[in-house]
């Protein structure tokens, strides 16, 4: 094999490696939106529509009750406590309901958090309308601050008959980007004072 043949083979290998690297980066970049679309279409993972929806004025199905349970979890790295005033309620499909959640910053500094919901069974996801929800919104709490926020929701009348219980799980996560922005802003201010 000649020198030119070796160089040509090396160039092909490099270009193929670069193309594979670009392809992997593009796939990784597109993975989150693709996953969200997949979950929305299939109802897997309890993903729900995050935009505010209006209550649908439909006849209430008085012939049956659905038990709605609320579970709160704290993700690691956030010194907050999230609670719900009512752990379980019974509603008729078509009926609207409101439940209050409280957030307490148990640290001695300001921090940001975000509650991410999931719904089970997944077949109920498409039938859950969240009219007013703190879901996915960044919340800022000062040291020791307490915040109360409502969840107003409605289960659609066409909720499948076999669904007698719906569980909404809210997991609280820290919003690290805000913490980094705050620290960067403080450094800029310190640098301006010097």
N, C-alpha and C positions, 0 to 999 in steps of 0.2 A: 504494500500500500504506500503510495507516494505522499509527499508532504502536502500537496494540494488536496488530495483525497481526505487526509486527516483533518485539515482545516475546515473543509466543507462539512465533514461529519460532526465536528465540534460545533460549528455554527448552527447546524440543524438541531443539535441537542440543546444548545442554549436557547434558540428560538422556541423550541417546543416547551422547554422548562418555563420560559417567560410567559408563553401563552397559557400554560397550565396554571401558573401562579395568578395571572390576571383572571382567568376563569374561576378559580377558587375564591378570590377576593370578591368578584361580582356575585357569586353564589352566596357567600357569607353575608354580603351587604343586603341582598334581596331576601334572605331567609326570614327575617322578622315580619316584613309585610306579607310575604307569602303564607307564613304560619297564621297570621291574623285573618287573612282571607279564608284560608282552609277552615279555621275554627268557626268563623262566622257562617260559612256555608254548611258545615256539618254539625255545628252545635257542640263539637267536642271541646273539652276543657272548660266548659261553662262560660265561655266568653260571651259577653253581652254587648249590645250597642251602647256606646258611651255618650252619644249625644242626647240632650234632653228631649224627651218625647212628651206629647200632650196626652192627658187622660182621654181615653176614648169613652164617649158617653154611650155605653151599651147597657142593655138590660142585664141586671145581676142574676146569676144562676143561683137561686135560693135552694135548689134541690141538693146541693152538695157543698161541703166545706173542704178547703185545702189547708193543711198545716204548713206554715212557713216558719222555718227555724233560722236563727241568726247566730253565726259563730264568728268571733273576732280572734285574730292572731297577731302577734307582734313579731315582725322579722327582726333579725339580729342587727345591731348597730344603731338602733334608735331608742333613746331613753324615754319613750312615751308609753302610755297605757291607753288602750282603746277598749271601751265598754259599750254595751247596748242596753237600753233601759228595759227592753222586753226580749227575752231569749226565744220566745215562741208565740205566735198568734195564729188564729184560725180566721180565714177569709173565704168569702164566696168568690168564684170566678166572676170578673167584671166589677168587683168592688175595689175601691181604692183604699189604701191604708197608709199610715204614717208611723214611723218608728224613729226615735232619737238615739243618736250615737254620741258618746263623749270621748274627747281626746284630752289627755293630761300629759304635759311635759314635766317629767319628774327629774329633770336635770337642772343645773344652775346656769345654763346658757341657752341662747336661742338656737332652734333647729327647725328643719323642714321635713315633712313626711308626706306620704301619699298612700291612700288605701286602694288596694287592687281587689276587685271582686271576682268570685267564681260562683257558678250556679250548678247544682245537681238536683235531680238528674238532668243530663244535657238536653233531653227532649223538652224540658220546661224553659230553656233559654229563650227560644223564639216567642214565648208567650208571656214573658216578663217585661213589663213596661216600667222603666224608671223615669219618673217625671222630674223629681228633684233628688239629686244624689251628689255626694261629695267624691264619688268614685273618680279616681285618676287625677283629681285636682290636687295641686300642691297646697299644703297647709303649713303656715308658719306659726310657731308658738314660742313665746318668750319663756324664760325660766319660770317654772311653776304655773304657767298659764293653763287654764281649762277652757275648752271650746266644745259647744254642743251644736251638732248639725243634724238635720232631719234627712230621712230617706222616705220619699213618697213614691209608692209603687202601685201597680195594678197587675193582677194576673188576668190574662185575656180569657174571655168566655169560652173560646175554642181550645182551652188547655185540654190535652188528652185525658179521657176518663180514667185511665190507669194511673195517672199522677195524682196521688193523694197527699203527698208531702214534697215540699221544695226546701232546699237548704241553700242559704246565701252565706258564703264565707268571705269575710273581709280580712285581708292580710295587710298589715301596715309596714311600709318600707321607708328607709331614710332616702332623702333626695340629696345625694352627694354633690351634684352639680352646684346647688345653691351654697353648700358649705364651702366648696372650692372658690366660688365667685366671691363669697364674703371674705374669705382669707386673702384672695388676690386683691380685692378692694382695700382691705386694711393695709396690705403691704404698699400699695400705690400711695395711700394717704400718708403712711409713715415716710415714704421716700420723698413726698412733696414737702414735708415739714423740715427735712434736713437741709 
